[in-house]
Amino acid sequence: MQALVEAHTKGDGDLAAGINRELVPLFDVLFITSNPIPLKAALEMVGRPAGGPRLPLVPATEAEKTKVRAVLEQLGLV
């Protein structure tokens, strides 16, 4: 994400667009259910625990965690 912002800030639209395309699966999986449930699960998986969501939200299900982990692995983040 940092590389995406840096490329855009430097005016390298082609590089920014390429990075954005690579991250689309991540953007998609982070919204498979109510935000911030998948985001908090992803942060936990990459070693940045953010705690659970506040009520009335509940933590990610095992199925949701599996989907999130698969994308993180695909991107080399875990």
Protein Blocks (a to p, Z undefined) as FASTA:
>chain_A
ZZmmmmmmnopaklmmmmmmmmmmmmmmmmmbccfklmmmmmmmnopagbjaddfbdcdd
fklmmmmmmmmmmnopZZ
